[in-house]
Amino acid sequence: MAVAVPLYIWPTINAWQPLYNAISTSPNTTFNIIINPDSGPSDGASQPEIISAVTSLRSYSNVQLFGYVHIEYGKRKAATVQKDIKTYSTWKKTTKSDIHLDGIFVDEAPYELKQLGYMKDLHTYIHKTMPKSHQKVWTNPGIPIDAKFYDYADFVNAYENSYADWAAGGNKKIPGCLRQKSTVIIHDFPKNANGKLNADTKNIIAAGYNGTYITTSSGYEDFSASWGQYVKDVANLTKTTKVKTLPACKK
């Protein structure tokens, strides 16, 4: 299981150091990281802080980077979204830096089937515009959605909510047949509860999810006190936890 990271922190001095530390100490764990300069690319490719910090991330072989765009649940004009994606497509490797991306993270993705065409067109545009081998699509409706949407995504973040909601039944809402392509983001995890964190991480791995992020914080503006322990748990438990056999989705 991968560690999913909504990296919405500006890279001031040492701000990303907890991430670098975690990546380097867990070389067999994949980190899928969302790069978000300013609710999209903005002028991130010309910002020295972004260039330096992203280049540092690119030095690790166990990292995949996704450029953030938001689509307001299918209400944002396609041309505006395409402009953001076009900008990300210019993030490249040079002799002095490397900020190329592996794909696009689509936030505020729709959940109503009437918006399926919007997502299909967006998927097509990403594959048309992003360089080859850098065309992965990771969408974030934040709730379970119809399996048809999975046809236009490599990963779907099908859960983004509090731990209280997860424990109250949210952990049962994503169909087993979709979990291999599903990620989950859980915030407001109880503080100073390492035993509980270990147990819940093990259960998520066993349930067959593609990736997850668990934080004791309410937002994503810092690395919470549980960050180091969480990454260590993912690295260790992925080696020893048997994943349940998942059913195939009915056509």
C-alpha positions, 0 to 999 in steps of 0.5 A, a space after each residue: 500500500 502506498 502512502 498518499 500525501 496531500 502536500 499543501 505546505 509551502 516549502 519554507 526551510 525544513 518544512 518538507 524535511 519530515 517528508 524527505 526523512 520518511 521517504 529515505 527511511 522507507 525506500 520500499 514504500 511508494 509515496 504518491 505526493 500531490 504538489 499544490 503551489 497555489 490551488 493549481 500550478 500558479 507560477 510554481 515552475 518559476 519559484 526557486 522554493 518549489 523548484 528546489 523542493 520538488 527536485 529534491 523529491 525527484 531524487 528518490 526512486 520511490 516517489 510519484 508526483 501529481 500536480 493539483 487541479 480543482 474542478 468544482 465538481 465539474 462546474 469549473 470551465 474545461 478551458 480553465 482546467 486545461 490551462 492548468 494541466 497545460 502548465 503542468 505539462 511544461 514542468 520538466 527535467 533540465 540540467 539543473 533541476 527536475 520538476 517533472 510530474 507523473 500525473 495529475 490530481 483532480 480535486 473536487 471530482 464529481 460524483 453524479 453520473 451526469 458529469 461522467 462525460 466531463 471526467 472522460 474528456 478531462 482524462 482524454 485531455 490529460 493523456 493528450 497533453 502530459 508527456 508520455 509515461 507522465 499521464 496518471 490520473 488521480 481523482 478526488 470525489 472524497 466519497 464512494 462513487 459509481 464504478 464507471 468513474 474508475 474507467 477514467 482514473 488510475 486512482 480514485 480517492 473515494 474517502 476524505 473525512 474524519 476518523 470519527 466518520 471512518 470508525 462509524 461506518 465510513 470504512 465499509 462504504 467503498 466496495 471491495 471490488 474497487 479498493 485496488 484503485 481506491 485511496 482514502 484520506 483520514 484526518 483528525 485521528 486521535 492523538 497519542 494513540 499509536 496502538 490504535 493507529 497501528 491497528 487501523 493501518 493494518 486493517 486498511 492494508 488488509 482491506 486492499 486499498 491502493 493508498 492512504 493518508 492518516 493524520 491527527 491534524 484537521 488539515 494538510 498544512 503540516 506533518 502531524 505528530 503521528 506522521 513518522 509512526 504512520 509511515 513506519 507502520 505502513 512500511 512494516 505492516 505492508 510486508 507482513 499483512 495478508 490482503 483479503 481476496 477482493 471480489 470482481 466488480 459486476 458488469 
